[in-house]
Amino acid sequence: MSSRFKWTIVTSSTCVVALLLLGAHNGRAIPPDDVYGHLKVYTQVLEHIKTDYVEPPNMSSVTLGAINGLLESVDPFASYLNPDQFRQYEKSRGQAKGDVGLVLAKRAGYVAVVDALPDSPAAKADIATGDLIESINGVATRDMPLAYATELLQGEPNSTVEVTILRLKNPEPQKLTLTRAKISYPPVVARMMPENVAYIHVESLAGNRVAETKSKLEELKKQGAHYVVLDLRHCSTGPEDNGISLANLFLDKGEITYLQGQKFGREESDAQSNKEVWSGPLVVITDRATAGGSEIAAAALLDNKRAQVVGERTYGDAALRKTIEMDDGGAVILSVAKYYSPSGKAIQDAGVTPTVQLTENDNSPEYDDNGNPIPGTAPKHPEDNLLKRAIELVTGKTTVAQLQNEPDGPVVSNQAAPILQRSPAVGH
């Protein structure tokens, strides 16, 4: 781990300890809802930094860091934009431009990668879920607003942007130069596999992808599909509402999700029977880059006992966000309501835990000591383990219990195995 990253973690931990110690000053614990008490603690910490730190601090940077830390502690997708940043954000928002294809969140103060869109410049550079972006064009992302980081990564097609990455495999910083391109969201991929297994891979819910999925599903039914595997790996883009529509293709009744916030009344979304397309056996595949609307769909199918979910715990991102302008001309982008699973879990907080938790095979190339991919090296395990297991489960060749009893087998959740179908073996 780089010394800079270690310093960040230590500094953050020290600040938390200081807050706790000051909060308990004179033996008085501050009640959780005592806003002014907590503000007093913050003021005390700020004063000690100003007067007792080893050197005179830049108080503007300290305050900005505190604001961003506060936002990240409650919402990893929140942003505070100062007046200049907000004006730039408003001016460039919605304009057609090039991008590197990254979906972002905040973690440990840095900009973190939720997903790299398939075939995007970022994906071609092997940037992956969980990697941290340390800097963009030489500007540190520590305490950088998430929305501003997104803007810095965008620009004219064929222009370049330099990023420094802290990879999961090798946390020593690695500099990469990415060439921006017009980003297109991947189409729905569908094919009939042996034993009448219909395989549908949805990598985005943007645009008309749900209608595309419906069309592919109806086509595979006509070809004689007996089983369906719905692959939601790397599905991290598109409106959350499209996740509701996707789930409804496989449900004829029951709650899909509800949206609720502190000042946002509960809005329930229930399945409509006339929108269901497939009622036969179903298994869903997820990974760490499954986020947003696809999580809503996976949670609904799992909680309604409509499908087993195989793979990795999802990222955790399904919320309604609002841009709130501030008196100084800046703005806060904040989640004002969260989507909940039918069982009452906030998806942004809990993600979706599969029925059968399996780690996806590592198909990345080998890396040298500097964290750079070694040209010509092939993945050690190219077989798609999650798809293989999903097919075994949906066709009944194996069960959750059998997987659990295998040597070095997967971790299996304590949830009861979901019902795979409601009526006949073939969808109506």
PADOBA-557653 format. One record per residue (C-alpha): residue in three letters; x, y negated, z negated. Coordinates in steps of 0.02 Angstrom, whole numbers, plus 50000, padded with zeros to 5 digits. Layout:
AlaXYZ/...
# end
This chain:
Met500005000050000/Ser500694982950046/Ser501264971449906/Arg500054958149967/Phe498574970049955/Lys499134975949782/Trp499254957749728/Thr497474954649788/Ile496784969249689/Val497754964549532/Thr497234946349544/Ser495404950849567/Ser495454962749419/Thr496314949649310/Cys494944936949349/Val493604949449302/Val494464953449137/Ala494654934849101/Leu492804932049131/Leu492344946349015/Leu493504940248878/Leu492874922548887/Gly491084928648897/Ala491344937248730/His492194922048651/Asn491824920348465/Gly490984937448469/Arg489494930948567/Ala489004941548717/Ile488114931548851/Pro486414938748900/Pro486324943949084/Asp484964931049123/Asp485834916449036/Val486344906849192/Tyr487034891649100/Gly488054902848984/His488884911049134/Leu489184894049214/Lys490054888549054/Val491204903749068/Tyr491574899449249/Thr491984881449200/Gln493154887549063/Val494074899149182/Leu494204885149310/Glu494914873349179/His496214886149122/Ile496754888949303/Lys496914870149327/Thr497904866849167/Asp498814883049121/Tyr499254891549286/Val501124892749324/Glu501004879049455/Pro499704865949504/Pro498394875449606/Asn497454869749761/Met495764867749675/Ser494834867049841/Ser495504884449883/Val495124890649708/Thr493324884649719/Leu493104891849893/Gly493804908549833/Ala492604908449687/Ile491104905249801/Asn491594919149920/Gly491954931049777/Leu490244927149703/Leu489384930749869/Glu490354946849899/Ser489914953349725/Val488064953149770/Asp488054954949959/Pro489514961550065/Phe488714953950220/Ala488484936250150/Ser489444920750206/Tyr489734903050145/Leu490164891250288/Asn490854873950249/Pro490134859550354/Asp491454860950492/Gln491274879850503/Phe489384878750504/Arg489384865950645/Gln490524877250747/Tyr489444892350704/Glu487844883450760/Lys488654877050920/Ser489314893950976/Arg487894905150916/Gly486974913851057/Gln488184908751193/Ala488734922451312/Lys490564926251277/Gly491874939551261/Asp492114949751103/Val493184963751034/Gly491704974550979/Leu491834975050789/Val490414976050662/Leu491044968050500/Ala490734966950313/Lys491744960650162/Arg492744971950047/Ala494024967449913/Gly493974949749978/Tyr494504954650152/Val493524956850313/Ala493184975550329/Val492694985850481/Val490974994050477/Asp491175000650654/Ala492074998050818/Leu490834999250962/Pro491205013651083/Asp492355008851228/Ser492624991451157/Pro494354983451146/Ala494374987050959/Ala493925005350984/Lys495265007351117/Ala496525000550989/Asp495965014350868/Ile495235002050742/Ala494035012250637/Thr492755011550498/Gly493565006550333/Asp495054997450408/Leu495364979850339/Ile495764964650445/Glu497124955050352/Ser497234940450473/Ile496504933750636/Asn497664923150744/Gly498804921050594/Val497404914950479/Ala497184925850325/Thr495454933350305/Arg495594933150116/Asp494054923150063/Met493624919650246/Pro491734918450276/Leu491124933850368/Ala490164923950498/Tyr491704913250532/Ala492794928850556/Thr491544935050684/Glu491654918450776/Leu493564918850778/Leu493544936050859/Gln492434929851000/Gly492974919551149/Glu493094919251337/Pro493214936351422/Asn495034941351460/Ser495704929551326/Thr496684937451184/Val496594937250996/Glu497914943550874/Val497364953250722/Thr498334961150579/Ile497564977550521/Leu497744987450360/Arg497325005150413/Leu496665018950301/Lys498045030450363/Asn499445017850336/Pro499035002150235/Glu500614993150293/Pro500034978550402/Gln500014981850589/Lys499884967850716/Leu498784970850868/Thr498354959851017/Leu496594962851081/Thr495914956751247/Arg494134950751232/Ala492844958151351/Lys490994957451386/Ile490244969751263/Ser488894981451324/Tyr487974992751204/Pro488105011251248/Pro486605019751327/Val485685034351248/Val486515050851293/Ala485405066251306/Arg485665083951370/Met484985101451350/Met486175113151261/Pro486165132151247/Glu484705140351156/Asn483515126251208/Val484315113551090/Ala483985095751145/Tyr485435084351097/Ile485125065551089/His486515053451041/Val485935035750998/Glu487455024350972/Ser486485008050967/Leu484725001950933/Ala484974985951033/Gly483814981351175/Asn482684995251239/Arg483655009751162/Val482125016451068/Ala481095016951228/Glu482585025351311/Thr482625038251172/Lys480765041551191/Ser480955044151378/Lys482425056051356/Leu481485065651222/Glu479935067851331/Glu481035073651476/Leu481905086651367/Lys480225092951304/Lys479695096151484/Gln481315105951508/Gly480795117551367/Ala481685110751214/His481345120851056/Tyr482475110950939/Val483145093150928/Val484785086550858/Leu484725067550838/Asp486505060750827/Leu486605043550744/Arg488495042650724/His489215025450762/Cys487475018150774/Ser487745001450687/Thr486954988350801/Gly485204982750846/Pro483724975750748/Glu483174985050593/Asp481394985650661/Asn482024997250798/Gly482525009650664/Ile480705010050609/Ser480155013550789/Leu481475027150807/Ala480865036150651/Asn479075035250713/Leu479545045850865/Phe479725060350743/Leu478365056350615/Asp476475056150628/Lys476145050250451/Gly476985044150293/Glu477965028850241/Ile479505024650345/Thr480185010150242/Tyr479714994450148/Leu480534977350144/Gln480594967649981/Gly481544953349900/Gln481504941649750/Lys480404929149844/Phe479894940849984/Gly478304950849955/Arg478334969449990/Glu478024973750172/Glu477694992150206/Ser477975000950371/Asp477015017250393/Ala477115029850535/Gln475765028950668/Ser475195045850732/Asn474965039950912/Lys476825035450923/Glu477515052450875/Val478365062051016/Trp479205076950932/Ser478535087650790/Gly479695102750808/Pro481305107250715/Leu482465092450689/Val484195089050618/Val485005071650607/Ile486885068450609/Thr487645053250520/Asp489375046550483/Arg490185031950390/Ala489805020450537/Thr487925024050536/Ala487215007350480/Gly485674996150485/Gly484155002150580/Ser484865019550605/Glu484985021350416/Ile483145016750401/Ala482715030650523/Ala483835043550438/Ala483165039350264/Ala481355040350323/Leu481585057350406/Leu482505063950253/Asp481305057550121/Asn479775063350217/Lys480555080750223/Arg480485079650411/Ala482325083450445/Gln483945089050369/Val485335076250380/Val487095082650411/Gly488725073050401/Glu489435058650300/Arg488605045950186/Thr488085030950289/Tyr488855013550271/Gly487425004550183/Asp486734989650278/Ala484894986350302/Ala484274969150252/Leu483404953350311/Arg484634938850312/Lys484294920350310/Thr485364905150345/Ile485114892450206/Glu485804874950237/Met486674866150092/Asp486654847850041/Asp488464845450096/Gly488084851050274/Gly488734868650248/Ala487674884350240/Val487484901050153/Ile486994916550252/Leu486204928250126/Ser485134943950117/Val483414938350056/Ala482574955450066/Lys483174973350076/Tyr482474988550165/Tyr482065003050049/Ser481915021550084/Pro480225029750047/Ser480975036349885/Gly481315018449828/Lys483195016849858/Ala483895000549929/Ile484795006550085/Gln486074992450079/Asp486564997949903/Ala486465016849916/Gly486655021050100/Val485945037950151/Thr486695053550074/Pro486505068550191/Thr485705084850138/Val487315093350192/Gln488855082450168/Leu490205086950293/Thr491755077150336/Glu491915073050519/Asn493435080250605/Asp494885068350627/Asn495075066150814/Ser496305051650804/Pro498075053350872/Glu499595055150761/Tyr500385039250692/Asp502215034650668/Asp502955027450508/Asn502405009850558/Gly500595014950579/Asn500645014450769/Pro499785028150872/Ile501055039950951/Pro500715040551139/Gly500295057751207/Thr499865065651040/Ala498255075551042/Pro496985077550901/Lys497295093050796/His495455097850784/Pro494505091850938/Glu492975102650904/Asp491425092950850/Asn491145100950681/Leu489595090850636/Leu488695095050798/Lys489145113350779/Arg488425114050603/Ala486885104050652/Ile486485116450790/Glu486715131150671/Leu485515123150547/Val484165117850669/Thr484125135050753/Gly484105144150586/Lys485775152950611/Thr486385146350445/Thr485605138450292/Val486105125050167/Ala486405138650037/Gln487565148250154/Leu488565132650191/Gln488705129150006/Asn489425146449972/Glu490745145850108/Pro492565145050049/Asp493085126750050/Gly491325123150112/Pro490465106250116/Val489775096449972/Val487885098549971/Ser486675086449891/Asn485455092049757/Gln483955087549863/Ala482795101549914/Ala483015107050094/Pro481815096850200/Ile480435104450304/Leu481055105550482/Gln479375106250567/Arg477555103950527/Ser476745114150661/Pro477245125550804/Ala479055128950849/Val478935117951003/Gly478475099650994/His476705095751049/
# end
